[in-house]
Amino acid sequence: MNLTLKVWRQKGPQDEGRMVTYRVEDVSPDMSFLEMLDVLNERLILEGDDPIAFDHDCREGICGMCGMVINGVAHGEQVATTTCQLHMRHFADNAVITIEPWRAAPFPVVKDLVVDRSAFDRIIQAGGFVSVPAGSAPDAHSVPVKKDDADAAFDAATCIGCGACVA
């Protein structure tokens, strides 16, 4: 697939910044959004240009470092998906994608798509957190199983040669 990217470029905190348009070709639909940016950065480096700065850490949808605004929506239009878990198959061929940093007064832009997250880090260091009980799988021995069901499961099981059953 081929894409047109309009990316926020800002050399530093004091620079005004501007949108710069890039054409990216032969993008695999299986690439993550960050992998697509990596491909663009490799090309920019080969051409002698400055690569686009963006935060990324785990690339597993856990850390939140890759926060950016894609087409006017934080992390992109795919609901409940972090930027690093957003795949290019969610975009149409020849799409125009606008990529900007997360803009908020406590998070000033450092360079391109990178923002100063120190305000957030101070909240975490002070013990601030969000607690959402997600639950977990119950311990296998804490779920009671009726004797008849256990016997039926045992009878239906394939013999593994342990010697427990005498044929």
C-alpha positions as a printed Julia matrix, in Angstrom:
167×3 Matrix{Float64}:
   0.0     0.0    0.0
   1.05    3.6   -0.59
   0.44    6.44   1.86
   0.81   10.17   2.14
   1.9    11.26   5.62
   1.56   14.78   6.95
   3.92   14.78   9.93
   4.52   17.48  12.53
   8.21   18.42  12.41
   9.72   20.62  15.12
  13.48   20.91  15.63
  13.21   21.83  19.3
  11.03   23.35  22.0
  11.73   26.89  20.8
  11.04   26.13  17.11
   7.59   26.94  15.73
   7.26   23.63  13.9
   5.33   22.81  10.76
   3.61   19.99   8.9
   5.81   18.18   6.35
   4.39   15.83   3.72
   6.06   12.48   2.94
   5.09    9.76   0.49
   5.63    6.21   1.74
   5.33    3.36  -0.76
   5.12   -0.42  -0.53
   3.89   -0.41   3.07
   2.9    -3.88   4.27
  -0.61   -4.02   5.76
   0.88   -6.21   8.52
   3.27   -3.48   9.71
   2.49   -1.64  12.9
   2.2     2.13  12.69
   5.59    2.51  14.39
   7.22    0.05  11.99
   5.9     2.15   9.12
   7.53    5.22  10.72
  10.75    3.2   11.07
  10.69    2.46   7.32
  10.19    6.16   6.57
  13.03    7.06   8.95
  15.38    4.59   7.26
  14.66    6.27   3.92
  15.13    9.76   5.4
  18.51    8.75   6.85
  19.64    7.27   3.5
  18.63   10.56   1.83
  20.65   12.53   4.42
  17.57   13.97   6.14
  16.85   14.1    9.86
  14.68   11.13  10.95
  11.32   11.82  12.59
  11.68   11.7   16.37
   8.96    9.7   18.14
   8.72    7.95  21.48
   8.5     4.18  21.7
   9.55    1.75  24.34
   7.93   -1.65  24.67
   6.02   -1.82  21.35
   3.67   -4.22  23.11
   0.79   -1.86  23.9
   1.74   -1.55  27.56
   3.93    1.49  28.28
   2.05    4.35  26.57
   5.24    6.0   25.34
   4.07    5.99  21.72
   1.2     8.38  22.31
   0.6    10.61  19.31
  -2.42   12.02  17.53
  -3.3    10.3   14.26
  -5.91   11.94  12.04
  -7.01   14.08  14.97
  -7.56   11.15  17.36
  -5.24   10.1   20.19
  -3.51    6.85  19.13
  -5.62    6.77  15.94
  -9.17    5.89  15.04
  -8.93    2.2   15.99
 -10.77    2.03  19.34
  -8.87    0.72  22.4
  -5.62    0.34  20.45
  -2.27    1.89  21.24
  -0.22    3.37  18.41
   2.3     0.53  18.48
  -0.49   -2.04  18.16
  -2.22   -0.14  15.34
  -1.62   -1.95  12.06
  -1.52   -0.41   8.63
  -4.31   -2.7    7.38
  -6.72   -0.3    9.14
  -5.84    2.39   6.59
  -6.9     2.51   2.95
  -4.39    2.39   0.12
  -3.39    5.95  -0.87
  -4.75    7.32   2.42
  -3.57   10.69   3.7
  -2.59   10.35   7.38
  -1.92   13.32   9.65
   0.47   12.63  12.56
   0.97   15.13  15.38
   2.37   15.07  18.89
   0.06   14.92  21.89
  -0.49   18.62  22.57
  -1.19   19.64  26.15
   0.26   22.42  28.31
   1.94   19.97  30.75
   3.55   18.08  27.84
   5.5    20.56  25.69
   6.94   19.31  22.4
  10.63   18.43  22.67
  11.17   17.45  19.02
   8.81   16.3   16.26
   6.4    13.83  17.89
   8.27   13.62  21.23
   6.79   15.44  24.19
   8.2    16.15  27.66
   6.46   13.6   29.88
   8.12   14.72  33.12
   4.8    15.99  34.57
   3.36   12.49  34.15
   6.53   10.92  35.54
   6.26   13.1   38.67
   2.7    11.84  39.26
   3.91    8.25  38.98
   6.91    8.91  41.29
   4.57   10.44  43.87
   2.62    7.19  43.94
  -0.19    8.28  41.64
  -1.72    5.48  39.65
  -4.97    4.23  38.24
  -6.32    1.03  39.71
  -8.72   -0.92  37.56
  -9.5    -4.41  38.8
  -9.3    -6.54  35.69
  -9.65   -9.83  37.51
  -7.62  -12.9   36.83
  -8.06  -16.54  36.06
  -9.15  -18.5   39.14
  -6.76  -21.01  40.64
  -7.41  -24.39  39.04
  -7.95  -26.1   42.41
 -10.45  -23.51  43.62
 -13.13  -24.34  41.05
 -15.29  -27.19  42.31
 -16.15  -29.83  39.71
 -18.95  -32.33  40.3
 -17.76  -35.92  40.7
 -19.91  -37.15  37.81
 -18.44  -34.48  35.5
 -14.89  -35.31  36.58
 -15.47  -39.03  36.03
 -16.98  -38.37  32.57
 -14.0   -36.19  31.64
 -11.59  -38.86  32.85
 -13.42  -41.59  30.9
 -13.38  -39.44  27.74
  -9.67  -38.65  28.03
  -7.19  -40.39  25.8
  -4.87  -42.79  27.57
  -1.43  -41.27  28.03
   0.1   -44.48  29.31
   0.44  -43.43  32.92
  -0.77  -46.77  34.28
  -3.65  -45.26  36.28
  -6.22  -47.19  34.31
  -6.0   -50.95  34.0
  -7.25  -52.17  30.66
